[in-house]
Amino acid sequence: MIPTLTLEIASPGAIPVALRALNLAGMKPNLVEVFWDGFCHLEPIEVMGHLEEFDAAISLHISNSRFLETPEDELSGYLSRLRKSISVLAPTAVSDHVYRFTVGQLRPCFPLECDYRAVERSAVDRIIRYQDTIGQTLLLENYASTSAIGGAQPEFFEEIMSKTGCRLLWDVTNALVAHFNGWCEIDRWTHLLEKSRSLHVHVGTLGVDKYEGDYRVTQGDGPDSASMELLKDTVRLFPVSHIVYEGSAGASAEDLAQSLLAIESAALRSPFGSAGSNPYSGGGPRNRGRSGDEPQDDSRQIERALRDLYLTSTIPNDLPEGHSLWQAPLYGTPADASTAEIESRMMRAGELWLENHDLSHGRLLVLSRSDAELSFGFERAASPSESAKARGPIRRRLLSPLRSHGVGGYLFAETDHRL
C-alpha cells in the first residue's frame, strides 16, 4: 500500500495557500482533510463549493466537539448538525478526540487529557451513539501526553475499539510527545497498530516548551526529525492509507510545499531496509515509570486559564457550569471596571468567538454592554477570499435584553447576517 500524502485545511482562508502548496510540491492527492471547527459555521453546500478546486475526496477532523462532556440535549444538537453536513459532504472518514474541556467550572486554554479509567464506560456509550448518528465508524486520535494519566492511554483505546468498533487515528508526533515525556512508550501501541487494516496518520512538529521544559506539539517550521523517523517506521511496518501533514498556522505555501517534499523523501521514498528492533522501545529519555494512576494536577491549567481567558486572578463568582469558552472574559468583570478594561474584555471575547472553540454556527456576533452605550461586532470569514472582521468600539447599545442573551453585564446575539 502506497500512502497518500496530503494537507489539513484549517479554514476557508487556508484554501488558496493549500492549493498553491500542493501545486508547488507537484502533488495532487486523492483526499484532503478538512478541520471542521474552521468550517462548521458554513452551510455544507458552501463548503463543497469552496473545496471543489482540490478535486479530491475529503475527510473531516474535529477538535472541539466536547462529545464526552456536553449535556445530552447539546450533544443531540451537535450530532444532528454534523449528520446533515455528512449527508452533503460524504467524507471518507470522520475523526475526533478524547479530550477534557473543563477544569471544575473553568474552561482551559486548550483541551486536556482525560482520566481514561474514569471516562471509559461513558466514552463507550457516547462513541456508540456518535457512530450510530453519523452512520460512520469514528476515528479517535491519540493524545500528546504531558502527565501521568497518559500511561493508561493504550489500554483505553484497546477497550473502546473492542467495544465500539471505532478506529485509531495515529498521530506520530503526539505519540512521541507522550514517549519522550516518559508517560507512554511507543512500543505499547504496537499491538493496536498491528490490528489496523488501514491507518490514517497525522504528523506535525515536536518541540520543547520553553516554560515547562517538557515536550509538546509546537507551531514549528516543519516536521521534526523524530516525527519523520517514526512516520517512516509506521509506513514500513503497518498498513498506512493516508498521511496528513498538520502544518503551522500561517505557514506560507512555499514552506508547506517544502515540508510535504521533505516528508515524501524521508518517509515514502527513502530505502526502508529490513525490519529491525524498535528504536523507541524501553521508554523515552525522561521515563518516569508511571502507570497512569496518579491524580492529575490542574493548578497550572487553572492559573493559565484565569490569566489568559478570564483576565483575572480568582475564579469569578458568577461563573456557570458549561459556559462557552468565548464568554470567559465577560464573567467576573469588576463593578468598577474602567471603560478601557470593559472594551478589552469584549474584544478578547470576540477574538475567541472568531476562533470558534465552541463550534457555534453563527456568522455574526454582536456584543453590547448592558449598562452603557458600547457595542462590538465580529464576523467570521465565509469564503477563501474573505478575512474575519471586527468592528468596534461602537458608541451605541445595539442590543436590547428582549432580543438577546445575557452574560454577566453584557448582551449578545449570534446571527447569520453580515456586518
Beta strands, then each sheet from edge to edge (+ up, - down):
strand 1: 4-9
strand 2: 31-35
strand 3: 57-61
strand 4: 94-97
strand 5: 99-100
strand 6: 112-113
strand 7: 138-141
strand 8: 167-171
strand 9: 199-203
strand 10: 206-208
strand 11: 215-217
strand 12: 240-245
strand 13: 364-369
strand 14: 375-379
strand 15: 389-394
strand 16: 405-407
strand 17: 410-415
sheet 1: 1+ 2+ 3+ 4+ 7+ 8+ 9+ 12+ 1+
sheet 2: 5+ 6-
sheet 3: 10+ 11-
sheet 4: 15+ 14- 13+ 17- 16+
end
